[in-house]
């Protein structure tokens, strides 16, 4: 009923369509974007994604093979990367959904949902959304589905800046998902953009004089080599290129994580005295690059801190512990980084502690000079 009401009794968008179908004549425009004389809707840049190979996840443990199957090995392809410009562009919500107010149409390239088709999305059934606020000048969209969390912001959103670099100096603001403002400002500061950030929440609603944005440049679960390379070129960070055979074994500390705590994590840490606990949430970007660049192995429970393996030199051993079935984000990321990834699947009960104490030292022995 809300979708029907939104379509027939409001001026709000009610459908989605691909950008090229909405604006078939607009392509490769290089002038007039910033001064809006004239405003422009079209493609600013387009480049092809490359194929890459995905191997099966290597797992051990007693809980069973929940991470893929033995025959999970295939070629995938990075998405083609496209930069768009849209005049009088509507923006709704914190995931970077963009629409054309004239045709009341969402841009399909910005409207992916986790599980449901977009015609069942809340975005096309929110007739009570607040009236839009006008944003003058040029805005850049730096958000994507899930961009409020660290993994999706870091691995799937920040790579967009390499495509958007030609437009950053002349834009008036950067639109970013609101959650985690403090640590997002630290990362945006590396590009000198922290003062331009405007943070979006679930009911944000804007009309931008001119908006520049991209499609989804990293597919869900498939962070390819292009995304890794762009993140290893973040300005101002010193990235190690060679593995130090006497480097550190890092334990990714989650003892303060209130979302997914493991009650016996401290006991497990105590059984691995050569592994140095690291709480990634406490680190600045420079500290993150320095500490992870010094690693020869990283180990811990599944979580966003594994995203920082991008700063490890190729060849690092990545040991990811699962207490319940989850997705192969970090197994795929490790492959694109050139790392050696292993997943350990255990039960969440304390009975898993002896199993891990028996498994981990053997796995990490040749990476630790003190073991």
C-alpha positions in Angstrom: 0.0 0.0 0.0 2.8 2.4 0.8 4.4 1.7 -2.6 1.1 2.4 -4.3 0.6 5.6 -2.3 4.2 6.8 -3.0 3.7 6.3 -6.7 0.3 7.9 -7.2 -0.1 10.5 -4.5 3.4 11.9 -3.9 6.2 13.5 -6.0 8.7 11.0 -4.7 10.6 8.4 -6.8 8.9 5.1 -7.2 11.0 3.0 -9.7 14.6 2.4 -10.7 16.3 2.4 -14.1 19.9 2.2 -15.3 21.7 5.5 -15.8 22.4 4.9 -19.5 18.7 4.2 -20.1 17.7 7.4 -18.4 20.4 9.6 -20.1 21.4 7.8 -23.3 23.0 11.0 -24.9 25.3 12.0 -22.0 28.8 10.6 -22.3 32.4 11.7 -21.7 31.7 15.3 -20.8 34.7 17.2 -19.5 33.5 20.8 -19.0 30.7 22.6 -17.2 30.5 20.2 -14.3 31.6 22.6 -11.6 30.1 25.9 -12.5 26.7 24.4 -13.5 26.6 26.5 -16.7 25.2 24.4 -18.1 24.5 21.6 -15.6 25.2 18.2 -16.9 23.8 14.7 -16.7 26.0 12.0 -18.2 29.0 9.8 -18.1 32.3 11.5 -17.1 34.6 8.4 -17.2 34.3 4.7 -17.9 36.9 1.9 -17.7 36.7 -1.9 -17.9 37.2 -4.2 -14.9 39.7 -7.1 -15.2 39.1 -10.8 -14.6 40.6 -12.5 -11.6 40.6 -16.0 -10.1 38.9 -17.1 -6.9 40.0 -20.2 -5.2 38.3 -22.4 -2.6 38.5 -21.3 1.0 40.9 -23.5 3.0 39.3 -24.4 6.3 40.0 -26.8 9.2 38.2 -27.4 12.5 35.4 -29.4 14.0 32.3 -27.3 13.1 32.2 -28.4 9.5 32.8 -26.9 6.1 30.5 -23.8 6.1 32.7 -21.5 4.0 32.1 -22.5 0.4 32.7 -25.9 -1.1 35.6 -27.9 -2.4 34.9 -27.0 -6.0 34.7 -23.3 -5.3 37.2 -22.1 -7.9 36.3 -19.9 -10.8 37.1 -16.7 -12.7 35.2 -13.6 -11.7 35.5 -10.1 -13.1 35.7 -6.7 -11.5 32.8 -4.4 -12.3 33.4 -1.9 -15.0 34.0 1.4 -13.2 31.9 4.4 -14.3 31.8 8.0 -13.0 28.5 9.8 -13.5 27.3 13.4 -13.2 23.6 14.2 -12.5 22.2 17.7 -12.2 19.3 18.4 -9.7 20.1 15.0 -8.2 18.0 13.6 -5.4 19.8 11.7 -2.6 17.9 9.6 0.0 19.1 7.6 3.0 22.6 6.7 4.2 23.5 4.1 1.5 23.9 6.6 -1.3 20.7 6.0 -3.2 20.3 8.6 -5.9 17.3 9.5 -8.0 16.2 11.8 -10.8 13.4 14.1 -9.5 12.1 14.9 -13.0 11.3 11.3 -13.9 10.9 10.2 -10.2 13.4 7.4 -10.9 16.1 5.9 -8.8 19.5 5.3 -10.5 19.7 1.5 -10.5 23.5 1.5 -10.1 23.1 3.1 -6.7 20.2 1.0 -5.4 21.5 -2.5 -4.5 19.9 -4.2 -1.5 21.3 -7.1 0.5 18.5 -9.6 0.1 15.4 -8.0 -1.6 14.8 -6.7 -5.1 14.7 -3.0 -5.2 11.0 -2.8 -6.0 10.4 -4.1 -2.4 12.9 -1.7 -0.9 12.0 0.7 1.8 13.2 3.5 -0.5 10.2 3.1 -2.8 7.8 2.8 0.1 8.6 5.8 2.3 5.9 8.4 1.5 6.7 10.1 4.8 10.3 10.9 4.0 11.2 14.5 5.0 11.2 17.3 2.4 14.5 17.6 0.6 17.2 20.2 1.5 19.0 21.9 -1.4 22.7 21.5 -1.6 24.2 24.2 -3.9 27.3 23.7 -6.0 28.9 20.3 -6.7 28.6 17.3 -4.3 30.4 14.0 -4.5 28.8 10.8 -3.3 31.1 8.6 -1.2 28.8 6.0 0.2 27.5 2.6 -0.8 25.4 -0.2 0.6 26.7 -1.1 4.1 29.1 1.9 4.0 28.4 2.7 7.6 30.6 -0.2 8.7 34.4 -0.4 8.4 34.8 -3.2 5.9 32.3 -1.8 3.4 33.6 1.7 3.9 37.3 0.8 3.6 37.2 -2.0 1.0 34.2 -1.1 -1.1 33.9 2.7 -0.7 37.3 4.3 -0.3 38.6 2.8 -3.7 36.1 5.1 -5.4 38.4 8.0 -4.5 40.9 6.9 -7.1 38.2 7.4 -9.8 36.9 10.6 -8.2 40.3 12.2 -7.8 40.0 14.6 -10.8 36.9 16.2 -9.2 37.9 16.3 -5.5 39.6 19.8 -5.4 36.6 21.5 -7.1 33.8 19.9 -5.2 32.0 21.6 -2.4 31.2 18.6 -0.2 31.6 14.8 0.2 28.5 12.8 1.2 29.3 9.9 3.5 27.3 7.4 5.6 27.0 8.7 9.2 28.1 5.8 11.4 31.7 6.0 12.6 32.2 9.7 11.9 35.3 9.9 14.0 37.3 7.2 12.3 35.9 8.1 8.8 37.2 11.7 9.3 40.7 10.2 10.0 40.7 8.3 6.7 39.3 11.2 4.7 42.0 13.5 6.2 44.6 11.6 4.1 43.0 13.1 1.0 42.4 16.5 2.7 38.6 15.9 2.6 37.6 15.7 6.3 36.4 19.3 6.3 34.1 18.6 3.3 32.3 15.6 4.8 28.5 15.8 5.1 27.3 12.7 7.0 24.1 10.9 5.8 21.6 9.2 8.1 18.6 6.9 7.3 16.2 9.8 6.6 18.6 12.2 4.9 17.0 13.8 1.8 18.8 16.3 -0.5 18.6 17.8 -3.9 22.1 18.5 -5.2 22.7 21.2 -7.9 25.3 18.8 -9.3 26.2 15.4 -8.1 29.2 13.2 -9.1 29.1 9.5 -8.2 30.1 6.1 -9.3 28.6 2.7 -9.7 29.4 -0.1 -7.2 33.1 -0.7 -8.0 33.6 -3.8 -5.7 31.2 -6.7 -5.8 30.0 -8.1 -2.6 32.4 -10.8 -1.3 34.8 -10.1 -4.2 37.3 -7.4 -3.4 39.5 -7.7 -6.5 43.1 -6.7 -7.2 42.1 -3.2 -8.5 40.6 -2.3 -5.1 43.6 -3.6 -3.2 46.0 -1.7 -5.4 44.1 1.6 -5.0 44.1 1.2 -1.2 47.8 0.5 -1.1 48.2 3.8 -2.8 46.4 5.9 -0.2 48.3 9.2 0.1 50.6 9.7 3.1 50.8 6.1 4.1 54.0 4.1 4.0 53.2 0.6 2.7 55.6 -2.3 3.1 56.2 -4.3 -0.1 58.4 -7.1 1.2 57.6 -9.7 3.9 59.9 -9.6 6.9 60.6 -13.2 7.9 61.2 -12.0 11.5 58.0 -9.9 11.6 55.2 -10.0 14.2 52.3 -12.4 14.7 49.3 -10.1 15.4 46.3 -11.1 17.3 43.3 -9.0 16.3 41.8 -8.2 19.7 38.0 -8.2 20.0 37.7 -8.3 23.8 36.0 -4.9 23.8 33.6 -5.7 20.9 30.1 -5.7 22.4 28.5 -6.8 19.2 30.1 -10.2 18.8 32.1 -11.0 22.0 33.7 -14.4 22.6 33.8 -15.0 26.3 37.0 -17.0 26.3 39.1 -14.9 23.9 41.5 -13.7 26.7 42.2 -17.3 27.7 43.0 -18.1 24.1 45.3 -15.0 23.9 47.1 -16.2 27.0 47.8 -19.5 25.3 49.5 -17.6 22.4 52.2 -15.5 24.2 54.1 -14.8 21.0 51.0 -13.2 19.3 50.8 -9.4 20.0 47.3 -8.2 20.7 46.2 -5.3 18.5 42.9 -3.4 18.8 42.6 -1.9 15.3 39.8 0.6 16.4 42.4 2.4 18.5 44.8 3.1 15.7 45.2 6.1 13.4 45.6 5.3 9.6 49.4 5.8 9.9 49.7 3.5 12.9 47.5 0.9 11.1 49.8 0.8 8.0 52.9 0.7 10.2 51.7 -2.1 12.5 50.1 -4.3 9.9 53.1 -3.7 7.6 55.3 -5.3 10.2 53.3 -8.5 10.4 54.1 -11.9 9.0 50.9 -13.5 10.3 47.6 -12.1 11.6 45.1 -14.2 13.5 41.8 -13.5 15.3 38.0 -14.0 15.2 36.1 -13.0 12.1 35.6 -9.2 12.0 36.3 -6.0 10.2 39.9 -5.7 11.6 40.9 -8.2 8.9 40.3 -5.5 6.3 43.7 -4.1 7.4 45.5 -7.0 5.8 45.7 -4.7 2.8 48.6 -3.0 4.5 50.5 -6.3 5.1 53.2 -7.2 2.6 52.2 -10.0 0.2 52.7 -13.5 1.6 51.4 -13.0 5.1 49.5 -15.9 6.8 46.0 -14.9 7.7 44.2 -17.2 10.2 40.5 -16.3 10.6 38.5 -18.1 13.3 34.7 -18.6 12.9 32.3 -19.5 15.7 29.3 -19.6 13.3 28.9 -19.8 9.5 29.7 -16.5 7.9 30.7 -15.0 4.5 34.1 -15.3 2.8 34.9 -11.6 2.6 38.4 -11.9 4.0 39.3 -15.2 2.3 38.6 -13.4 -1.0 40.4 -10.2 0.1 43.4 -12.3 1.2 43.7 -13.8 -2.3 43.7 -10.4 -4.0 46.4 -9.3 -1.5 48.6 -12.3 -2.3 48.2 -13.7 1.3 47.9 -17.2 2.6 44.4 -17.5 4.2 43.1 -20.2 6.4 39.7 -20.4 8.1 39.2 -22.3 11.4 35.6 -23.3 12.2 34.8 -24.1 15.8 31.8 -24.1 18.1 31.2 -21.0 20.1 31.0 -22.9 23.4 34.0 -22.9 25.7 34.7 -26.5 24.7 36.3 -25.1 21.5 39.1 -23.5 23.6 41.2 -26.7 23.9 40.8 -27.4 20.2 42.1 -23.9 19.2 44.9 -24.1 21.7 45.9 -27.3 20.0 45.5 -26.0 16.4 46.9 -22.5 16.4 50.5 -23.1 17.7 51.1 -25.7 15.1 49.7 -23.5 12.3 51.7 -20.4 13.4 54.9 -22.2 14.6 57.0 -21.4 11.5 55.9 -17.7 11.6 57.0 -17.1 15.2 60.7 -17.1 16.2 59.8 -17.6 19.9 57.6 -20.6 19.5 
